[in-house]
Amino acid sequence: MGGLGKTTLAQLVLSRAKSEFDVIAWVSVGEDFDVHRITKTILGSDGSGCNDLNSLQEKLKEKLSGKKFLIVLDDVWNEDYQKWVLCRAPLETGALGSKILVTTRNSSVSSIMGTFPPCLLKELAFNDCLHLFADHALGTTAFTAHSYLEEMAKEIVKRCRGLPLAIKALGGMLRGKQNPKQWEEVLYSKIWDLPETNGILPALRLSYHHLPSNLKRCFGYCAILPKDMEFEEDELVLMWLAEGFLVQRKHSEKSAKNLGHKYFHDLLSRSFFQQASDNPSRFTMHDLMNDLAEYESKGICLRLDDKLEDTASFPTVRYSSFRRHKYDLLQRFGVFAKLKNLRSLSALPFTTYSNDFLSYQVLLELVPKLKYLRVLSLAGYKMEELPDVVFTLKQLRYLNLSGTDIVGLSELVGELFNLQTLRLHGCQNLVKLPRSIGNLINLQWLDNSNTVSLQELPAEVAKLTNLTILPKVLVGKGGNGFRIVDLKNLSQLQGKLHIQGLCSNFMNIQDAEVADLKGKQDLDDLGLEWCTDSQCSHDETVEVKVLNLLRPHWKLKKLSIKFYGGVKFPVWVGDPTFAAMVHLELLNCRKIRSVPLLGQLSLLTTLRLSGMDKVKEIGGEFYGNNICTGSSLPCVFPALETLCIEDMPEWEKWSCPTECFPKLVELTIRNCPKLIGNLPNSLPCLQRLNIRGCQQMADLPETLASLSALSITECNKLILRNVTSMESLTTLRITKILKLVNLQEVMIHGLGALSSLKELESLEDLLHHPVLPQLTELSITHSPELERFPERELLVLQTLTRLRFFFCENLRSLPNQLPHLTSLRLLEIILCESLESFPEGGLPLNLIMLTITNCKSLKQPISDWKLNRLTSLKRLSIVGECPSTQVASFPDDEGLLLPTSLTFIHIAHFSELKSISKGLMCLNCLEELVIWHCPKLRSLPDEGLPPSLGCLKLYECPLLKPKCAKQKGEYWPIIHHIPCVAIDTGEAYSYGWSDP
């Protein structure tokens, strides 16, 4: 049953347990168990720029490898076991103690996915319901001060049938209403007596019925949002604004957009929306609320499905949305031609990172028929230009092109006089904006963030005096384009503002003062980026004065300063009066001689210092006057959680007071070759420590009790000598440590929780180490002395899930005990040029991924590798010329060489390969086939390729290439069904559709 509190309970578990895990993630799954989307959501920002499932799963394996994770899959309906097997494959690389928590209404789901008996939630007890209702209605759990309402409250609660969602909705509706007549109106409403239509609870219908009309319209519009889709407040408010839902009263000082934010929070307080579990800036609708919106907006809102019903209501539809498909063809959108009065058309979700394609014909043929459109979102499609017909939509108020590949916009955009919102976030190929943009006098929101190719901002932008959002400003050179002084006209700017291209050669100092950043009180994220030395010369005196005059308002939360050419920072940088500052970056300020005073920023959580070439010491000036000499000043950096200091070539000494960094969780120090001074000795909360390129650093703190991940690269082995306690360590990466022979030289105690050991350069005495009971990942790299892996000691590593040999050029054989590592899932052997064969018993039976790359002495026939026994193997990669790969055909005609479980095959540099054999047809799970540099390959099997194949990539196969030519090639009939094909190009293209 929905509304019992499954999601709320999972949120509670997550919030209480997250400190015990290295990685946490929340995925709102819903009815569509999309493995690609789930994987990408777990990856978060680590998955940006990566779109195919195999690459995403590889990244996820790397992210989770050896780490203890907690992943919540909320609202799962999937009963397809194979989808779950595919989804969980990369999750099996995590450390012991990792957990996956699933919420579902379907008992079959728990039997498929669960390894523990399900926890079955029941309706909330009556007294608990009453307390919850009172809390939402009166702000207290008791009726002491409102006894006259208690009896009615009890009757209302009884009718909610123990469902927390219904109780919260009705309680929120009565919030602030203490007149008994208002409560009686709810209790005796006739809506209670109505049947449950489409599963809509009477309590929820009643809460909707009592909404003011303006909120009803805004909530009803949300019927276009698919279930479980997360959305941002701004996104929804801007669409409401475009549709005319935010009508202001006369003489009201509140802007229409601010009114929209008030409406949003009114609905949030009444539980029509709820905050996303893993991101406080995103929101969702409960399934039952989504059903309610759909029911109340029937005939007005339409979500495009594969199956459409009730075509009679089409003439009344005003607002519509659809989920993007990988390839969207014109025929999918035929229904929209009948929606003559459509005002909203949105591709969902509003993501900017996808790899979906929309046929150009859709825009050419469909858009002219939708002349009343006010909202158009094409976000996430891989399109390079918009046809001119889009700019004939004179009623358009909202246009979202985020994440597309557009290079520029037509000058015709200046004819969209009603446009209020233009979203271009993540358009990484966008080079310039048209000058006609200055005609859009109603434009309030111009989102040009993350447009890395954008070269200029036209001067005409200064005319857009209603702008509230302009995240990126490019200052023109020599008086061309937008000038810093033009910011004076944009007095309503708020949120994020990053100014790029500041240059002392082309600036009047007083222009910085006229820009009046200090007067823009609603800015909370400011970036100031000067030109690099190669772009213009720097005048130190001018730049100090300019930066001083660019002082923002004290409410600022985030500040970034890059390529600043002054020798010192003005006093406002680090001034404690910036009490709201939480994030600060000072990058590539090459002439700075000392870091500013930053330790008194009481709310600062993230600090990054980089590229200060002249700094030799960090001491009292960093924390506060005399703080390193024993004064009794308060704790410095009291809230700092993340500190990164890198690329400081002259930095030698770090002096730290006793009371500093009490909440530091992550510390990174990179490329500071002269740093001799010790790290802070007391870091009670430190969980992740990364040190690279600090050859003179000789000590770590003796005790790092909370440390879970340690990475030491290009350092002296003495850095580890004094560490005596690392009880929580689960991941250890040690690489390029001069003269390090074994871990016992430097660490004897406190490795009992270690689950991942990466890039170790010697195995001597390692496997005799008595405290590696939980090791799940071992990576051995650049180890020329290793000729054989110790046979007997291998059995100590029974918990290994991932084993990697990289550039062990003298490794000749693998141990015969290798097949007994039953927990091993990933095996990678790369650049081991002396390896001749695999163990007689074959490879571990539970492998999921096997990679063999450039092992040029490997002479054991592939048929003797016994790959067909690896019934769990999903990914196989064999790369590099060696005796084993000197075969004329692959895999084999009988289909017995490879396991049928394979979904991905990559072969490369098979110099004698002439044909792909018909045995490939036996691989009925194969999704991707990659063949690289096989110069003699000339034939594919006459029987065809597996019908499951979704991607075929051929590189440097000159004899096969012409045979795969579209329409003309001999193998065109064999490959035309494959959705994505790439031949000697990094771009996959589809044979299933074409543009005019």
Secondary structure, 3 states (H helix, E strand, C coil): CCCCCHHHHHHHHHHHHHHHCCEEEEEEEECCCCHHHHHHHHHHHHHCCCCCHHHHHHHHHHHHCCCCEEEEEEEECCCCHHHHHHHHHHHHHCCCCCEEEECCCCHHHHHHHCCCCCCCCCCCCHHHHHHHHHHHHHCCCCCHHHHHHHHHHHHHHHHCCCCHHHHHHHHHHCCCCCCHHHHHHHHCCHHHHCCCHHHCCHHHHHHHHCCCHHHHHHHHHHHHCCCCCCEEHHHHHHHHHHCCCCCCCCCCCCCHHHHHHHHHHHHHHCCCCEECCCCCCEEECCHHHHHHHHHHCECCEEEECCCCCCHHHHHHCCEEEEECCCEECHHHHHHHHHCCCCCEEEEECCCCCCCEEECHHHHHHHHHHCCCCCEEECCCECCCCCCHHHHHCCCCCEEECCCCCCCECCHHHHHCCCCCEEECCCCCCCCECCHHHHHCCCCCEEECCCCCCCCCCCHHHHHCCCCCECCEEECCCCCCCCCHHHHHHCCCCCEEEEEEEECHHHCCHHHHHHCCCCCCCCEEEEEEEECCCCCCCCCHHHHHHHHHHCCCCCCCCEEEEECCCCCCCCCCCCCCCCCCCCEEEEECCCCCCCCCCCCCCCCCCEEEEECCCCCCEECHHHHCCCHHHCCCCCCECCCCCEEEEECCCCCCEECCCCCECCCCCEEEEECCCCCCCCCCCCCCCCCEEEEECCCCCCCCCCECCCCCEEEEECCEHHHHCCCCECCCCCEEEEECCECCCCHHHCCCCCCCCCCEEEEECCCCCHHHCCCCCCCCEEEEECCCCCCECCCHHHHHHCCCCEEEEECCCCCCECCCCHHHCCCCCEEEEECCCCCCECCCCCCCCCCCEEEEECCCCCCCCHHHHCHHHCCCCCEEEEECCCHHHCCCEECCCCCCCCCCCCCEEEEECCCCCCEECHHHHHCCCCCEEEEECCCCCCECCCCCCCCCCCEEEEECCCCCHHHHCCCCCCCHHHHCCCCEEEECCCCCECCCCCCC
